[in-house]
């Protein structure tokens, strides 16, 4: 799965041959793939109709290639379908991985016209 993630990263130009952050980005991808498998086991999603697949890894990489906030991307893609207690476990699981260890919530305010029905913890900690 690591090789597939690297291939996706190259296709969406997250990894480039002249990238000075290549080593960090490769480690980040490795940690995301490992988190993916660990979180799938933790949530027993393999037996569930909404299991985690390569699509989630691909979605994370695509968001990273667009300079999206890593913490918010992971919490939305992997935590978005769970209640707060599972999201709290996901936050703890992030601390198992070198590149995810220091991630934290982004407390930037939402635009005033942001639809209230879509606000959740990955978007705002003030809800």
Secondary structure per residue as TSV (DSSP state, phi and psi in degrees):
chain	resnum	aa	ss	phi	psi
A	1	X	-	360.0	-30.9
A	2	X	H	-58.8	-44.0
A	3	X	H	-65.7	-38.2
A	4	X	H	-63.8	-44.1
A	5	X	H	-60.5	-41.8
A	6	X	H	-62.9	-40.0
A	7	X	H	-63.5	-43.6
A	8	X	H	-61.0	-44.8
A	9	X	H	-60.2	-37.9
A	10	X	H	-70.2	-39.6
A	11	X	H	-64.4	-36.6
A	12	X	T	-94.2	9.3
A	13	X	T	61.9	31.3
A	14	X	S	-76.2	-37.0
A	15	X	S	-106.8	126.5
A	16	X	-	-125.5	152.3
A	17	X	T	-62.9	-28.0
A	18	X	T	-101.2	17.6
A	19	X	-	-76.0	122.4
A	20	X	T	-73.9	-18.3
A	21	X	T	-98.6	18.0
A	22	X	H	-57.6	-43.4
A	23	X	H	-62.1	-46.6
A	24	X	H	-62.1	-46.3
A	25	X	H	-62.6	-38.8
A	26	X	H	-65.1	-40.1
A	27	X	H	-66.6	-39.6
A	28	X	H	-60.1	-44.6
A	29	X	H	-62.5	-41.9
A	30	X	H	-60.9	-44.7
A	31	X	H	-65.1	-38.0
A	32	X	H	-65.5	-43.2
A	33	X	H	-62.9	-43.4
A	34	X	H	-64.9	-41.4
A	35	X	H	-59.8	-42.9
A	36	X	H	-53.3	-51.7
A	37	X	H	-68.8	-42.2
A	38	X	H	-63.7	-42.0
A	39	X	H	-69.5	-36.6
A	40	X	H	-61.4	-40.8
A	41	X	H	-67.5	-44.7
A	42	X	H	-59.4	-39.5
A	43	X	T	-94.8	0.1
A	44	X	T	54.7	36.8
A	45	X	G	-75.4	-15.5
A	46	X	G	-60.1	-32.7
A	47	X	G	-92.3	1.6
A	48	X	S	-104.2	150.0
A	49	X	T	-63.3	-27.5
A	50	X	T	-99.4	51.6
A	51	X	-	-68.8	160.5
A	52	X	-	-84.8	135.3
A	53	X	-	-131.7	-173.2
A	54	X	H	-60.2	-22.4
A	55	X	H	-59.7	-38.6
A	56	X	H	-66.4	-42.8
A	57	X	H	-61.7	-44.9
A	58	X	H	-61.0	-42.3
A	59	X	H	-62.4	-42.5
A	60	X	H	-60.8	-47.2
A	61	X	H	-63.1	-42.1
A	62	X	H	-61.5	-42.0
A	63	X	H	-65.2	-41.4
A	64	X	H	-62.7	-36.1
A	65	X	H	-66.4	-19.0
A	66	X	T	-100.3	15.2
A	67	X	T	61.8	30.9
A	68	X	-	-71.2	157.3
A	69	X	-	-68.3	121.7
A	70	X	H	-58.4	-45.7
A	71	X	H	-59.6	-50.5
A	72	X	H	-63.4	-37.6
A	73	X	H	-62.5	-49.6
A	74	X	H	-64.1	-44.4
A	75	X	H	-66.2	-33.5
A	76	X	H	-74.0	-47.8
A	77	X	H	-73.6	-41.8
A	78	X	H	-98.2	-23.6
A	79	X	H	-106.3	-12.7
A	80	X	T	-60.6	-24.0
A	81	X	T	-96.8	7.1
A	82	X	S	-118.4	159.3
A	83	X	-	-73.7	170.7
A	84	X	H	-57.4	-38.0
A	85	X	H	-62.3	-37.8
A	86	X	H	-72.2	-37.7
A	87	X	H	-61.5	-38.0
A	88	X	H	-63.5	-37.8
A	89	X	H	-65.2	-39.9
A	90	X	H	-61.0	-43.2
A	91	X	H	-58.6	-41.5
A	92	X	H	-66.0	-38.8
A	93	X	H	-64.1	-29.1
A	94	X	H	-59.6	-29.9
A	95	X	T	-73.1	-5.4
A	96	X	T	-81.2	-12.6
A	97	X	S	-118.4	134.1
A	98	X	T	-50.9	-49.1
A	99	X	T	-83.8	-13.7
A	100	X	T	-101.3	-9.9
A	101	X	T	-55.3	-41.8
A	102	X	T	-98.4	8.3
A	103	X	-	-67.9	146.0
A	104	X	-	-148.9	168.1
A	105	X	-	-61.9	141.7
A	106	X	-	-93.8	114.3
A	107	X	-	-96.5	31.4
A	108	X	-	-68.5	140.2
A	109	X	-	-68.0	148.2
A	110	X	-	-81.5	154.7
A	111	X	-	-59.8	148.5
A	112	X	T	-59.2	-29.2
A	113	X	T	-95.1	14.0
A	114	X	S	-68.5	127.8
A	115	X	-	-60.9	125.1
A	116	X	G	-60.7	-30.2
A	117	X	G	-67.9	-17.1
A	118	X	G	-99.1	-7.1
A	119	X	-	-72.6	128.2
A	120	X	-	-144.4	177.7
A	121	X	T	-55.9	-38.9
A	122	X	T	-60.9	-26.1
A	123	X	T	-88.3	-33.2
A	124	X	-	-154.0	136.0
A	125	X	T	-88.8	-0.5
A	126	X	T	-92.8	2.5
A	127	X	-	-80.8	360.0
